[in-house]
Amino acid sequence: ISLIAGVGAPDIVDVNIQYSGMFFKQNPDYFVDLTDVVDSYKDVLNMARLTVYTDPDGRVMGLPTHLGTGVMYYNKPAFEAAGIDIDDIKFYDEWVEVGKKVTRPDKNIWMTAVENKLARQFLLWTMQKGGYMIDPNGNLTVNGPKAVEALQFIYDLVHVHKIAAIAPGGLVGDPSFYDMMNRENVLSLPYAQWFTSRFKNFMPDLAGKVAIRPLPLWEPGGFTSATMGGTGTAVIASSPRKDAAVKFLEYAKLSYEGNVRIWTDLGFDPPRMDVYDDPRLMEPDPYFANEPALQAIKVGAERLVAKPVWPLSTEVMMKLNRDTLYNVLEGNQTPQEALDEVVKELGGK
């Protein structure tokens, strides 16, 4: 607010992805152009991630906190008890069939859980299919075929295949969902890498049981994952210390050692891909089945789709969160009807 009002701001700021379009696409001159700094690291960065922080002219105005790679979390012992090797699950149709074998509605045990108040899983699956909420050119495409397919998939998980519960509170970040997961009532969860901290902080009884794997694919050679979340860090153009601030950001966000510490100190998947083979990042994690957690993230980042963000993104996301998912999962609208409504309501803006 102080930045927009012109009364000053910190030298360095974090911009939540929800508002990245408003700032980086609509008001880029608030920030220092970091394009020349990034150019020196193009060969080692996952450049897809930087699209969130670019302005309409392609200038890089912010740097990522993490990749935010979507992965699959499995309760490994539960699948082993059912005679299922999670490493054999390569495609979503296989994941669904496995879900039918392990789901026990009478015991409140489900293959997975979906959200009806937050569109993260919907966007993950839409982008992994090759679709977008808003495409890289700024076109509102949330009612396109891939988005409709993804929303139909979510509906089918609950009502056709009957292998998914709707997360208590409508969110996998709700404390009641943490309790449900901790009690082993949900056996797999597609979500972001940064959700690892939620497991450790809020689901202590799952220690040693959760294994992280790449997402299944929709088709051979398809996208391995998509970004989820993505706070960007930027330097304010009016800062009297902007040169020092840029140098700090270069170290913290782009340097090799800085990216190692993004994982070791912060627990986030680093955007610089050449650090993933560093022994410090491949230490086994006792909580996550005593495996290196970043192995799956490395695979997921191979063909990663980054979420484009535009000024309209905030309003579209709010509509999806408030109405669309709920109406579809309650049977009030078909996926096509619900997504057409988003475009009808917001397409003229």
Stockholm file with secondary structure:
# STOCKHOLM 1.0

chainA/1-349         ISLIAGVGAPDIVDVNIQYSGMFFKQNPDYFVDLTDVVDSYKDVLNMARLTVYTDPDGRVMGLPTHLGTGVMYYNKPAFEAAGIDIDDIKFYDEWVEVGKKVTRPDKNIWMTAVENKLARQFLLWTMQKGGYMIDPNGNLTVNGPKAVEALQFIYDLVHVHKIAAIAPGGLVGDPSFYDMMNRENVLSLPYAQWFTSRFKNFMPDLAGKVAIRPLPLWEPGGFTSATMGGTGTAVIASSPRKDAAVKFLEYAKLSYEGNVRIWTDLGFDPPRMDVYDDPRLMEPDPYFANEPALQAIKVGAERLVAKPVWPLSTEVMMKLNRDTLYNVLEGNQTPQEALDEVVKELGGK
#=GR chainA/1-349 SS CHHHHTSCCCSEEEECGGGHIIIIITCGGGBCCCHHHHHTTTTTBCGGGGGGGBCTTSCBCCEESCCCBEEEEEEHHHHHHTTCCGGGCCBHHHHHHHHHHHCBGGGTBBSEEECSSCCHHHHHHHHHTTCCSBCTTSCBCTTSHHHHHHHHHHHHHHHTSCCEEECGGGSTTSHHHHHHHHTTCBCEEEEEGGGHHHHHHHCGGGTTTEEEEECCBSSTTCCCEEBCCCCEEEEBTTCTTHHHHHHHHIIIIISHHHHHHHHHTTCCCCSBGGGTTSGGGSCCBTTTTTBCTHHHHHHHTTTEECCCCCTTHHHHHHHIIIIIHHHHHTTSSCHHHHHHHHHHHHTTC
#=GC SS_cons         CHHHHTSCCCSEEEECGGGHIIIIITCGGGBCCCHHHHHTTTTTBCGGGGGGGBCTTSCBCCEESCCCBEEEEEEHHHHHHTTCCGGGCCBHHHHHHHHHHHCBGGGTBBSEEECSSCCHHHHHHHHHTTCCSBCTTSCBCTTSHHHHHHHHHHHHHHHTSCCEEECGGGSTTSHHHHHHHHTTCBCEEEEEGGGHHHHHHHCGGGTTTEEEEECCBSSTTCCCEEBCCCCEEEEBTTCTTHHHHHHHHIIIIISHHHHHHHHHTTCCCCSBGGGTTSGGGSCCBTTTTTBCTHHHHHHHTTTEECCCCCTTHHHHHHHIIIIIHHHHHTTSSCHHHHHHHHHHHHTTC
//
